[in-house]
Amino acid sequence: MHTVSSFRASSVAPVQIRTVIADYLAFERAQTHRRLFVARFGFLAVLVGIIGLGFHFLPPLAAWLSIGVCVVPPSWAWIAELRCDWRLARRLNELPGGATHVVVPRRGEGLGARKS
């Protein structure tokens, strides 16, 4: 589901609009970094697990510690994304006359749906 926030730009100070847009872009950037970190460090963790635990090239403690270290950057990115999301939500709640709507896609219009 998507959330859409709307407000009248004429009733909001330009400074507030700039901060909302800046916070939104920061949230999008944090979300992108988190997705990249999860994919890349997840692949690295699987690779270390196969090499260390599967082929026994590393002692078990070293393999598990290496896998644990691969979990840390995506976790930090997730925390940064949450902080950006909370900041954006707070800025949107501070806007006068703002309205937030949850938009449910119609049947067949999801992320993986095909258009004929």
C-alpha positions in Angstrom: 0.0 0.0 0.0 1.1 3.5 -0.7 0.6 6.5 1.5 0.0 9.8 -0.2 0.3 13.1 1.6 -1.2 16.3 0.1 -1.3 19.9 1.2 -1.9 23.3 -0.4 1.4 24.8 -1.3 -0.1 28.3 -1.1 -0.9 27.8 2.6 2.6 26.5 3.5 5.8 28.6 3.8 8.4 27.9 1.1 10.9 26.9 3.9 8.6 24.2 5.1 8.1 22.8 1.5 11.9 22.7 1.1 12.4 20.9 4.4 9.7 18.3 3.5 11.3 17.7 0.1 14.8 17.5 1.6 13.5 15.0 4.2 11.8 13.0 1.5 14.9 12.8 -0.7 17.0 11.8 2.4 14.5 9.0 3.1 14.6 7.8 -0.5 18.4 7.9 -0.4 18.5 5.9 2.9 16.0 3.4 1.5 18.2 2.9 -1.6 21.3 2.4 0.4 19.6 -0.1 2.7 18.4 -2.1 -0.3 21.9 -2.1 -1.8 23.5 -3.0 1.5 21.1 -5.9 2.1 21.7 -7.4 -1.3 25.5 -7.0 -1.4 26.3 -7.8 2.3 23.7 -10.7 2.1 25.6 -12.1 -0.8 28.9 -11.6 1.0 27.5 -13.4 4.1 26.3 -16.3 2.0 29.7 -16.5 0.3 31.6 -16.4 3.6 29.2 -19.0 5.0 29.8 -21.4 2.1 33.5 -20.9 2.2 33.9 -20.9 5.9 31.3 -23.4 7.1 30.7 -25.4 3.9 34.3 -26.0 2.8 35.8 -25.6 6.3 38.4 -23.0 5.1 37.7 -21.0 8.3 37.3 -22.0 11.9 33.6 -22.0 12.9 34.0 -19.0 15.3 35.7 -17.0 12.5 33.0 -17.9 10.0 30.2 -17.0 12.3 31.9 -13.7 13.3 32.4 -12.9 9.7 28.7 -13.5 8.9 27.8 -11.4 11.9 30.0 -8.5 10.7 28.2 -8.7 7.3 24.9 -8.1 9.1 26.0 -4.8 10.7 26.0 -2.4 7.7 22.5 -3.3 6.6 21.3 -2.9 10.2 22.8 0.6 10.4 21.3 1.5 7.1 17.9 0.3 8.3 18.2 2.4 11.5 19.1 5.4 9.4 16.1 4.8 7.1 13.8 4.6 10.1 15.1 7.8 11.5 14.6 9.6 8.1 11.1 8.1 7.9 10.2 9.4 11.4 11.6 12.8 10.6 9.6 13.0 7.4 6.4 11.9 9.2 7.0 14.5 11.8 7.5 17.3 9.2 4.3 16.2 7.4 2.3 16.2 10.6 3.5 19.8 11.3 2.1 21.1 8.0 -1.1 23.1 8.2 -4.1 21.6 6.4 -2.2 18.5 5.3 -4.0 15.3 4.6 -2.6 11.8 4.5 -4.4 9.1 2.4 -3.6 5.4 2.1 -4.0 4.4 -1.5 -4.8 0.8 -2.2 -4.0 -0.3 -5.7 -6.9 -1.8 -7.6 -6.8 -5.5 -8.2 -4.1 -6.4 -10.7 -2.3 -3.1 -10.4 0.4 -4.2 -7.8 4.1 -3.9 -8.2 4.5 -7.0 -10.3 1.3 -6.7 -12.3 1.5 -6.6 -16.1 -0.5 -4.3 -18.2 -2.1 -5.7 -21.3 
